Amino acid sequence: MADVGSGGTWLDPEVIQQIFIRSRRRRTLEGLTPREREVLSLMAQGRSNQAIADTLFVSAGSVEKHISSLLGKLDLPPVDGENRRVMAVLRYLESEER
C-alpha cells in the first residue's frame, strides 16, 4: 500500500470498523423474511403486538413468534439493561437511512 505522501490513502481504523459494522447489520436485515420485515416495520411505528396482529390479520401469538425469530436473526440476545425490541427497531431505522 502506498503511503499518503506518495498519493496513497489513509483511513482511520475506527471509520473502517464502523463501515464493517453497518454492512453486517444490513446483511442481517436482508436475512429476515418479508413477514418479519413487515412486523419490524410495524414495531418501528410504535405498534403493540396486538395492534400488529390486528393489522396483519394474525394472532398475537404469531406476532410474538415473528418477533422472537427476528430478534434471533438480528443476534439480539437478552441482555440486562437493554430492550431488544428497541434495539431491533434502531437497526431497522439505520438500514432505512441508507
Backbone bond lengths (Angstrom), bond angles and torsions (degrees), N, CA, C in turn:
res aa  C-N    CA-C-N  psi(-1)  N-CA   C-N-CA  omega(-1)  CA-C   N-CA-C  phi
1 M - - - 1.441 - - 1.532 108.63 -
2 A 1.319 116.72 130.93 1.454 121.25 179.39 1.520 109.55 -72.42
3 D 1.327 114.90 146.16 1.455 116.12 177.61 1.528 110.33 -83.20
4 V 1.311 115.89 166.78 1.459 121.69 -173.45 1.523 111.43 -58.39
5 G 1.334 117.26 -38.61 1.461 121.17 -179.88 1.520 113.06 -62.33
6 S 1.335 116.41 -22.95 1.468 121.04 179.74 1.527 112.04 -99.31
7 G 1.328 116.87 14.56 1.457 120.08 178.75 1.516 113.87 94.36
8 G 1.327 117.90 5.71 1.465 120.95 178.25 1.516 110.87 -78.88
9 T 1.292 116.32 -176.89 1.462 121.40 179.64 1.511 110.21 -119.16
10 W 1.320 114.45 160.82 1.453 121.54 176.85 1.509 108.19 -139.40
11 L 1.325 115.69 132.64 1.457 120.69 175.54 1.513 109.18 -122.96
12 D 1.306 114.58 138.53 1.456 121.47 176.96 1.528 108.40 -62.42
13 P 1.334 118.62 132.29 1.472 120.98 179.41 1.527 112.85 -55.49
14 E 1.334 118.03 -32.19 1.458 121.44 178.34 1.532 110.64 -65.32
15 V 1.324 117.08 -38.99 1.463 121.41 177.88 1.525 109.65 -63.67
16 I 1.307 116.73 -44.63 1.466 121.07 179.24 1.522 110.41 -61.63
17 Q 1.325 116.74 -42.76 1.464 120.72 179.52 1.529 110.41 -62.09
18 Q 1.315 118.10 -43.22 1.463 120.89 179.93 1.535 111.54 -64.82
19 I 1.327 116.82 -36.84 1.463 120.67 177.05 1.529 109.83 -62.16
20 F 1.317 117.51 -44.47 1.464 120.92 179.32 1.527 111.58 -65.54
21 I 1.329 117.17 -40.37 1.464 120.77 179.91 1.518 110.25 -62.34
22 R 1.334 117.46 -47.58 1.467 120.61 -179.63 1.517 111.76 -64.56
23 S 1.320 116.40 -38.76 1.458 120.35 178.92 1.522 110.35 -63.12
24 R 1.316 116.85 -43.07 1.466 121.77 -179.83 1.529 110.40 -64.14
25 R 1.337 117.27 -40.88 1.459 120.59 179.30 1.518 111.04 -63.65
26 R 1.318 117.66 -40.83 1.463 120.98 178.85 1.518 110.56 -62.87
27 R 1.346 116.49 -44.04 1.463 119.92 179.66 1.522 110.43 -62.39
28 T 1.338 117.06 -38.23 1.454 120.67 -180.00 1.520 110.42 -63.74
29 L 1.325 117.92 -42.44 1.463 120.87 178.47 1.516 111.04 -64.57
30 E 1.318 116.87 -33.17 1.459 120.39 178.22 1.525 111.35 -65.97
31 G 1.336 117.41 -19.76 1.459 121.83 178.88 1.520 113.67 -80.64
32 L 1.330 117.54 -6.00 1.454 120.51 178.89 1.528 110.15 -77.77
33 T 1.314 115.42 148.48 1.459 119.53 175.08 1.533 108.24 -72.40
34 P 1.333 116.60 162.23 1.475 118.29 176.67 1.534 112.23 -56.20
35 R 1.320 117.82 -38.87 1.470 120.57 180.00 1.525 110.71 -67.25
36 E 1.342 117.13 -40.90 1.464 120.16 178.22 1.525 110.57 -63.26
37 R 1.326 116.91 -39.43 1.471 120.09 177.26 1.531 110.57 -65.31
38 E 1.322 116.16 -36.81 1.462 120.42 178.34 1.529 110.37 -65.53
39 V 1.327 116.07 -44.35 1.463 120.83 177.86 1.526 109.69 -62.09
40 L 1.315 117.18 -44.24 1.463 120.88 179.92 1.530 110.93 -63.13
41 S 1.309 116.75 -39.10 1.464 121.08 176.93 1.525 110.90 -61.23
42 L 1.318 116.80 -43.11 1.464 120.88 178.32 1.529 111.15 -68.53
43 M 1.326 116.90 -35.16 1.462 119.96 174.20 1.526 109.87 -61.12
44 A 1.332 116.34 -40.78 1.469 121.32 -179.39 1.527 111.35 -65.84
45 Q 1.332 116.60 -21.68 1.462 120.96 176.13 1.525 111.59 -83.48
46 G 1.332 115.89 -0.82 1.464 120.95 177.28 1.514 114.32 86.20
47 R 1.313 117.36 15.58 1.464 120.16 -177.60 1.526 112.22 -79.04
48 S 1.304 115.68 145.96 1.466 121.72 175.82 1.529 108.94 -76.66
49 N 1.320 115.52 168.48 1.464 119.27 177.73 1.524 111.32 -58.68
50 Q 1.333 116.82 -41.49 1.458 119.93 -179.45 1.526 110.93 -66.76
51 A 1.324 117.32 -39.49 1.469 120.54 178.37 1.531 110.55 -65.38
52 I 1.325 116.54 -38.12 1.470 120.60 176.64 1.525 109.40 -64.10
53 A 1.325 115.84 -45.04 1.471 120.65 179.54 1.526 110.82 -59.72
54 D 1.321 116.55 -43.72 1.463 120.27 179.70 1.528 111.21 -63.80
55 T 1.315 116.81 -40.32 1.465 121.44 -179.78 1.519 111.48 -65.24
56 L 1.336 116.21 -40.65 1.466 121.16 -175.83 1.531 113.11 -92.03
57 F 1.321 117.01 -1.61 1.468 121.99 -178.94 1.527 111.70 57.84
58 V 1.332 115.72 45.81 1.460 122.75 175.69 1.526 107.79 -130.97
59 S 1.312 116.32 174.18 1.467 120.13 178.63 1.526 110.25 -80.17
60 A 1.321 115.05 158.57 1.462 120.13 176.00 1.528 109.91 -61.91
61 G 1.317 116.56 -32.87 1.466 120.85 177.27 1.519 112.02 -62.76
62 S 1.325 116.73 -38.84 1.472 120.50 176.71 1.519 110.76 -64.05
63 V 1.316 116.16 -40.73 1.468 119.90 178.06 1.519 109.80 -62.41
64 E 1.317 116.96 -43.76 1.465 120.64 178.92 1.529 111.07 -59.54
65 K 1.335 116.60 -39.91 1.468 120.18 178.37 1.519 111.24 -65.79
66 H 1.326 117.22 -41.52 1.467 120.68 177.59 1.528 110.82 -62.84
67 I 1.320 115.91 -42.28 1.470 119.96 -179.77 1.523 110.09 -65.55
68 S 1.307 117.11 -44.16 1.463 120.74 178.21 1.524 110.77 -58.80
69 S 1.335 115.64 -43.87 1.456 120.75 -179.62 1.527 111.39 -64.71
70 L 1.321 117.17 -45.35 1.463 118.59 -177.64 1.521 111.59 -70.09
71 L 1.328 117.88 -32.56 1.463 119.86 175.65 1.527 110.69 -63.24
72 G 1.321 116.25 -39.06 1.463 120.59 176.91 1.519 111.56 -65.71
73 K 1.321 116.40 -44.31 1.465 120.41 179.99 1.524 112.03 -66.54
74 L 1.330 116.65 -29.21 1.459 120.33 177.62 1.525 111.78 -85.23
75 D 1.334 115.83 3.13 1.467 122.11 179.29 1.531 110.77 55.36
76 L 1.321 114.68 54.03 1.456 121.67 178.74 1.529 109.40 -117.26
77 P 1.331 116.95 78.43 1.463 119.64 179.32 1.530 110.03 -72.75
78 P 1.327 116.82 159.86 1.465 119.29 177.47 1.535 110.18 -60.57
79 V 1.322 115.77 127.64 1.465 121.99 178.62 1.517 107.33 -135.53
80 D 1.339 116.34 131.91 1.459 119.53 177.95 1.520 110.02 -57.98
81 G 1.310 115.63 135.87 1.454 121.06 176.65 1.517 114.82 85.95
82 E 1.340 118.22 0.10 1.463 121.12 178.72 1.524 109.63 -124.86
83 N 1.313 115.63 140.13 1.450 121.74 175.42 1.524 107.25 -98.41
84 R 1.327 116.51 109.11 1.471 120.49 -175.39 1.521 112.16 -60.95
85 R 1.302 117.36 -34.85 1.463 120.88 179.02 1.530 110.13 -62.77
86 V 1.326 116.45 -44.35 1.468 120.81 178.44 1.527 110.14 -65.65
87 M 1.328 117.59 -41.29 1.460 121.03 179.52 1.534 110.36 -62.54
88 A 1.330 117.62 -39.48 1.462 121.16 178.30 1.524 110.40 -64.48
89 V 1.321 116.78 -42.97 1.466 120.83 179.41 1.522 110.12 -63.66
90 L 1.324 117.82 -40.74 1.467 120.56 178.60 1.526 110.92 -61.23
91 R 1.316 117.07 -42.18 1.471 119.82 177.07 1.518 111.17 -62.82
92 Y 1.311 115.85 -41.17 1.463 120.49 178.36 1.534 110.15 -61.46
93 L 1.313 116.71 -47.53 1.469 120.64 -178.77 1.527 111.36 -63.96
94 E 1.348 117.08 -38.40 1.465 120.74 176.76 1.540 110.04 -61.64
95 S 1.314 116.86 -39.70 1.459 119.97 -178.39 1.525 111.23 -70.07
96 E 1.318 117.29 -29.50 1.462 121.61 -179.49 1.522 111.64 -76.36
97 E 1.332 117.21 -19.45 1.468 121.33 -178.91 1.506 112.34 -72.77
98 R 1.301 118.67 -21.96 1.469 119.98 -174.49 1.455 114.04 -76.01
